[in-house]
Amino acid sequence: MSVAKSGDTVRIHYTGTLSDGSVFDSSEGRDPLEFTLGSGQVIAGFDSGVDGMAVGEKKTIEIPSDQAYGPVHEEARQEVPRSQIPAEIPLEVGLQLQMQSPTGQVVPVTVISISEEVVMLDANHALAGKDLTFALELVSIG
């Protein structure tokens, strides 16, 4: 029986959960996720969890945050004067916005707090600092 190895194109059904059991992503009701194993297209812990699986095999893997989206970086949080945010944007905690870096790169940010004077924006990935669990099923190796 063949098993998935680096360089193979694999198709995986998955459900990702946080430590409290809440689902943050799933392929349920969609086509399986297709990627090249070992190519860096998915987080490191996901890649290594699929390596060695056989078609039809199901398993659950635990991925520590350092093999997922890394730690929360305080320097990725920034206070912006409220006056610099256009008045037509309805500010609320959890709102996703896009900023532009000095080099022109678009950076997604999330509003994490709002006061009269400043808005605190966070450019960390939403799953930074979190350990993840994935239920996996290898659908095919192609």
C-alpha positions in Angstrom: 0.0 0.0 0.0 1.4 3.4 -0.9 1.8 6.1 1.7 2.0 9.9 1.3 5.5 11.2 1.1 7.2 14.5 0.4 6.6 15.7 -3.2 3.2 13.8 -3.5 0.1 15.7 -4.4 -2.4 14.7 -1.7 -6.1 15.3 -1.1 -7.3 15.5 2.5 -10.5 16.0 4.3 -10.0 17.7 7.6 -11.6 19.4 10.5 -9.6 21.8 12.6 -10.5 22.5 16.2 -9.1 24.6 19.1 -8.4 23.3 22.6 -12.0 24.2 23.7 -13.4 22.0 20.9 -14.6 24.8 18.7 -14.2 24.2 14.9 -12.2 26.9 13.2 -12.0 25.3 9.7 -13.3 22.2 7.9 -13.5 20.8 4.4 -16.9 19.3 5.3 -19.3 19.9 2.4 -16.4 21.0 0.2 -13.8 19.4 -2.0 -10.9 17.9 -0.2 -7.8 20.2 0.4 -5.2 19.5 -2.3 -1.6 20.3 -1.8 1.9 19.1 -2.4 3.3 17.4 0.7 6.5 19.0 1.9 6.2 22.1 -0.2 5.3 24.6 2.5 1.8 25.2 1.2 0.3 24.3 4.6 1.5 24.8 8.2 4.5 22.6 9.2 2.6 20.4 11.7 -0.1 19.7 9.1 2.5 18.6 6.5 4.3 16.3 9.0 1.0 14.9 10.2 0.0 13.8 6.7 3.4 12.4 5.8 3.2 8.6 5.9 -0.6 8.3 5.8 -2.2 5.7 3.5 -5.2 6.4 1.3 -8.4 6.0 3.4 -6.6 6.3 6.7 -8.1 8.6 9.3 -6.2 10.1 12.3 -6.2 13.0 14.7 -3.1 15.1 15.1 -2.2 17.8 17.7 -0.1 20.7 16.4 1.6 23.0 18.9 1.4 26.7 18.0 5.1 26.8 17.1 4.4 24.3 14.2 1.2 26.1 13.3 0.9 30.0 13.1 3.6 30.8 15.7 3.4 32.9 18.8 1.6 36.2 19.3 4.0 39.0 18.5 3.3 42.2 20.5 5.1 44.3 17.9 2.4 43.2 15.4 -0.2 45.2 17.5 -0.4 48.9 16.8 -2.3 51.9 18.2 -3.7 54.1 15.5 -5.3 57.5 16.2 -9.0 57.2 15.7 -8.9 60.3 13.5 -6.8 58.4 10.9 -9.5 55.8 10.3 -12.2 57.0 7.8 -15.4 58.0 9.5 -17.5 55.8 7.1 -15.9 52.6 8.6 -18.2 51.3 11.3 -15.6 50.4 14.0 -16.2 47.4 16.2 -14.0 44.9 18.0 -13.3 41.9 15.7 -13.7 44.0 12.5 -11.1 42.9 9.8 -9.4 45.8 8.0 -6.5 46.0 5.6 -3.6 48.4 6.0 -0.8 49.1 3.7 2.8 48.7 4.9 5.5 51.4 4.0 6.6 49.0 1.2 3.1 48.9 -0.3 2.3 45.4 1.0 -1.4 44.8 2.1 -1.5 43.6 5.7 -4.8 42.2 7.2 -5.5 43.5 10.7 -8.2 43.0 13.3 -9.6 45.7 15.6 -9.0 44.5 19.1 -10.0 47.6 21.1 -11.5 51.0 20.6 -11.3 54.1 22.8 -12.2 57.8 22.1 -8.7 58.5 21.0 -7.1 55.3 19.6 -8.0 52.1 17.9 -5.7 49.0 18.6 -5.1 46.9 15.5 -3.6 43.4 15.5 -1.7 42.0 12.5 -1.1 38.6 14.1 -2.7 35.7 12.4 -6.1 34.9 14.1 -4.7 31.5 15.1 -1.3 32.8 16.4 -0.4 31.4 19.8 -3.0 28.6 19.6 -2.4 24.9 19.7 -4.5 23.2 16.9 -6.1 19.7 16.5 -7.0 18.3 13.1 -9.0 15.2 12.3 -7.7 14.0 9.0 -8.7 11.6 6.3 -6.4 11.0 3.3 -8.6 10.8 0.2 -6.0 10.3 -2.5 -2.4 10.5 -3.5 -1.9 11.7 -7.0 
